Amino acid sequence: MTSTVRSQMLGLFRSSCYSFAALLLLSLAGYSQSLPAPPLPPPVIAVRTELVVLPVRVTDANGDFVSGLSADDFRVYQDRHLQELSLFQREDTPVAVGLLVDHSRSMGPKLAEVVSAIVAFSKSSNPQDEMFVVDFNDDVSLELPGGTPFTHDPMELVKAVSAVSARGRTALYDAVNVGLNHLLLATTDKRALIIVSDGGDNASQHKYGEILAAARRSQTVIYSIGLIGDPNQEDEDPKLLQRLCNETGGIAFFPMARESVTDVSARIARDLREQYTLGFSPDNNNGGQSFRKIEVKVTAPGRGKIHVQTRRGYFNAERPADPGKPAS
């Protein structure tokens, strides 16, 4: 076969291949046009679900914890509307706790007893609790020994409490603000602050209404140990501590001579452990108000007269209240 004939045959073969490829592409194009268009993906609907967590303590006429209750024994109302429980726990669950210790000048003689109380509290609490210390006087300092955000080591807590000397005035509201912000790092939804102070505030930039609103939004329970000597002194204000605790579902303790600060701190630790934990997912758009009132009712036949302790309500996260205006 001559080279000329071979070239002609190769050209015909290439031409045939190109023609076949073109026909194949046209056929595929026609086939794809005959298929129905693929359906569009469904629209993405963002649903924001907020779980309202309620630590609830139920006690009898003697003040003893009422154990053995079930979810059917509880009724939770938000703005008088019955809510469906999506969380119920009756075992001892871990809690994130901020210990806010007053280091103002008036607290100087009392700090040694406060250190003992901190040790008693940590030893009486759940071993999985997440704890930290906020020291405050004119300034507020978040004490994190070892660079960790939380600890359960009593000695680490003592070291944190001892890091600041007693001096100056009392920035209590600012300390609560720092404590609430730090609780955002916690891994548990159950959160509390314990204020050890004589109760006055004369150095904060924040106001009471701001702090109360922030505590309600964070679903934090506030306890206090009020070391009151003379309630007529400027640095001491037991009513301030009482209001903060009542509004958030905690208790304000004012140890008398027969009851030490150490005893009270152990009692608070027991109170945090002897709680039922309830939770529900509310409809935040219902009613349009920012503060939601909560009421918990308990049925406990044969237990006599009982007392239910929990938060009075919470702020709707979608419509926060004016921070400078206390809610009713």
PELINLIN-V939101 format. One record per run of one state. SS is the DSSP state (h for helix, s for strand, l for the rest). FROM is the first residue (numbers start at 1). LEN is the number of residues. If there is no record, write none. Layout:
# PELINLIN-V939101
SS|FROM|LEN ; SS|FROM|LEN
This chain:
# PELINLIN-V939101
l|1|2 ; h|3|32 ; l|35|16 ; s|51|9 ; l|60|5 ; s|65|1 ; l|66|5 ; h|71|3 ; s|74|5 ; l|79|2 ; s|81|3 ; l|84|3 ; s|87|3 ; l|90|6 ; s|96|7 ; l|103|2 ; h|105|20 ; l|125|5 ; s|130|7 ; l|137|3 ; s|140|4 ; l|144|1 ; h|145|3 ; l|148|3 ; s|151|1 ; l|152|2 ; h|154|8 ; l|162|10 ; h|172|14 ; l|186|5 ; s|191|7 ; l|198|1 ; s|199|1 ; l|200|8 ; h|208|11 ; l|219|1 ; s|220|7 ; l|227|9 ; s|236|1 ; l|237|1 ; h|238|11 ; l|249|3 ; s|252|2 ; l|254|7 ; h|261|13 ; l|274|2 ; s|276|6 ; l|282|9 ; s|291|8 ; l|299|8 ; s|307|3 ; l|310|3 ; s|313|3 ; l|316|13
